[in-house]
Amino acid sequence: MDRGSWCDFMKPSTKKQIKNGLRIGGGIGAFWIAAMLIGVTLDGLQSEAPGHLQFWPDVAIAGGLLLLAAVILLLTARAWVLYVAGCLLFAIPKIAIVLASGKDFYTPHGLFSRWEAAELLFFALASLFLMYRMLANHIPTMFDRLALTLYVIALAFSLSRHSSFAPVWSVIALTALFVAWYLSHKKHKRRITNSLGTAE
């Protein structure tokens, strides 16, 4: 095989790799833009006392920013879901160390109880399991993307420093993933049953 034909042979693979790299990089970049929008929304809502929040401009602007972030997350979910899963996987050993020692070595004050660490560990493991089971057999569907978007938004609210409803947001995040996994599992099981029936 001469050099020209070798280059021709490599072109489709190279183009595909570049395209996939740009898609993943662009998706992660879009994820961080959405994360910043959610952060601005949370800061804006928390800077005002609940009784002083007004529909215009406070709630309207916050709602618009949150909607824009949700659209960005929805459109790029296929790219950033692996990034989020990787972050959760990377956090698990740190959470396990806090759970075993009872001290948080990763924040300046080190104030982190074993109970909080156990909750976070369960949340991270459950999230990873559901993400894997949901996406093991297919690329994300529109409903999967909706569930992942709701998961990220609920996760952001649950991690908010001033959120008094953090456990509720955590339950919402896991519920979104569970429903998406359950529906994809049923669909996959039905497809297998239909294929077996056709083969017979």
Contacts in CASP RR format, 6 or more apart in sequence:
PFRMAT RR
TARGET T0000
AUTHOR 0000-0000-0000
METHOD contacts of the structure
MODEL  1
MDRGSWCDFMKPSTKKQIKNGLRIGGGIGAFWIAAMLIGVTLDGLQSEAP
GHLQFWPDVAIAGGLLLLAAVILLLTARAWVLYVAGCLLFAIPKIAIVLA
SGKDFYTPHGLFSRWEAAELLFFALASLFLMYRMLANHIPTMFDRLALTL
YVIALAFSLSRHSSFAPVWSVIALTALFVAWYLSHKKHKRRITNSLGTAE
1 9 0 8 1.000
23 79 0 8 1.000
24 79 0 8 1.000
24 82 0 8 1.000
25 79 0 8 1.000
26 76 0 8 1.000
26 79 0 8 1.000
27 76 0 8 1.000
27 79 0 8 1.000
27 80 0 8 1.000
28 79 0 8 1.000
28 80 0 8 1.000
28 83 0 8 1.000
29 80 0 8 1.000
30 72 0 8 1.000
30 73 0 8 1.000
30 75 0 8 1.000
30 76 0 8 1.000
30 79 0 8 1.000
30 80 0 8 1.000
31 72 0 8 1.000
31 73 0 8 1.000
31 76 0 8 1.000
31 79 0 8 1.000
31 80 0 8 1.000
31 83 0 8 1.000
31 84 0 8 1.000
33 69 0 8 1.000
33 72 0 8 1.000
34 68 0 8 1.000
34 69 0 8 1.000
34 70 0 8 1.000
34 72 0 8 1.000
34 73 0 8 1.000
34 76 0 8 1.000
34 152 0 8 1.000
35 69 0 8 1.000
35 152 0 8 1.000
35 156 0 8 1.000
37 65 0 8 1.000
37 66 0 8 1.000
37 68 0 8 1.000
37 69 0 8 1.000
37 72 0 8 1.000
38 65 0 8 1.000
38 66 0 8 1.000
38 69 0 8 1.000
38 152 0 8 1.000
38 153 0 8 1.000
38 156 0 8 1.000
39 156 0 8 1.000
40 65 0 8 1.000
41 62 0 8 1.000
41 63 0 8 1.000
41 65 0 8 1.000
41 66 0 8 1.000
41 69 0 8 1.000
42 156 0 8 1.000
42 157 0 8 1.000
42 160 0 8 1.000
44 58 0 8 1.000
44 62 0 8 1.000
45 53 0 8 1.000
45 58 0 8 1.000
45 62 0 8 1.000
46 160 0 8 1.000
46 161 0 8 1.000
46 162 0 8 1.000
48 58 0 8 1.000
53 59 0 8 1.000
66 153 0 8 1.000
69 153 0 8 1.000
70 149 0 8 1.000
70 153 0 8 1.000
73 80 0 8 1.000
73 148 0 8 1.000
73 149 0 8 1.000
73 152 0 8 1.000
73 153 0 8 1.000
74 145 0 8 1.000
74 146 0 8 1.000
74 149 0 8 1.000
75 145 0 8 1.000
77 140 0 8 1.000
77 144 0 8 1.000
77 145 0 8 1.000
77 148 0 8 1.000
77 149 0 8 1.000
78 139 0 8 1.000
78 140 0 8 1.000
78 145 0 8 1.000
81 131 0 8 1.000
81 135 0 8 1.000
81 140 0 8 1.000
81 148 0 8 1.000
84 131 0 8 1.000
84 148 0 8 1.000
84 152 0 8 1.000
85 127 0 8 1.000
85 128 0 8 1.000
85 131 0 8 1.000
85 132 0 8 1.000
88 124 0 8 1.000
88 127 0 8 1.000
88 128 0 8 1.000
89 124 0 8 1.000
89 128 0 8 1.000
91 120 0 8 1.000
91 124 0 8 1.000
92 121 0 8 1.000
92 124 0 8 1.000
92 125 0 8 1.000
94 106 0 8 1.000
95 117 0 8 1.000
95 120 0 8 1.000
95 121 0 8 1.000
95 124 0 8 1.000
96 121 0 8 1.000
97 105 0 8 1.000
98 104 0 8 1.000
98 105 0 8 1.000
98 106 0 8 1.000
98 112 0 8 1.000
98 114 0 8 1.000
98 117 0 8 1.000
99 114 0 8 1.000
99 117 0 8 1.000
99 118 0 8 1.000
99 121 0 8 1.000
102 112 0 8 1.000
102 113 0 8 1.000
102 114 0 8 1.000
102 117 0 8 1.000
103 110 0 8 1.000
103 112 0 8 1.000
104 110 0 8 1.000
104 111 0 8 1.000
104 112 0 8 1.000
119 167 0 8 1.000
119 170 0 8 1.000
123 170 0 8 1.000
123 173 0 8 1.000
123 174 0 8 1.000
126 174 0 8 1.000
126 177 0 8 1.000
127 151 0 8 1.000
127 173 0 8 1.000
127 174 0 8 1.000
127 177 0 8 1.000
130 174 0 8 1.000
130 177 0 8 1.000
130 178 0 8 1.000
130 180 0 8 1.000
130 181 0 8 1.000
131 148 0 8 1.000
131 177 0 8 1.000
133 181 0 8 1.000
133 185 0 8 1.000
134 144 0 8 1.000
134 147 0 8 1.000
134 177 0 8 1.000
134 180 0 8 1.000
134 181 0 8 1.000
134 184 0 8 1.000
135 144 0 8 1.000
137 184 0 8 1.000
137 188 0 8 1.000
138 184 0 8 1.000
138 188 0 8 1.000
140 148 0 8 1.000
141 184 0 8 1.000
143 180 0 8 1.000
143 183 0 8 1.000
144 180 0 8 1.000
144 184 0 8 1.000
146 176 0 8 1.000
146 180 0 8 1.000
147 176 0 8 1.000
147 177 0 8 1.000
147 179 0 8 1.000
147 180 0 8 1.000
148 176 0 8 1.000
148 177 0 8 1.000
148 180 0 8 1.000
150 172 0 8 1.000
150 173 0 8 1.000
150 176 0 8 1.000
151 173 0 8 1.000
151 174 0 8 1.000
151 176 0 8 1.000
151 177 0 8 1.000
154 169 0 8 1.000
154 170 0 8 1.000
154 172 0 8 1.000
154 173 0 8 1.000
154 176 0 8 1.000
155 169 0 8 1.000
155 170 0 8 1.000
155 173 0 8 1.000
157 163 0 8 1.000
157 165 0 8 1.000
157 166 0 8 1.000
157 169 0 8 1.000
158 166 0 8 1.000
158 167 0 8 1.000
158 168 0 8 1.000
158 169 0 8 1.000
158 170 0 8 1.000
158 173 0 8 1.000
159 166 0 8 1.000
160 166 0 8 1.000
163 169 0 8 1.000
END
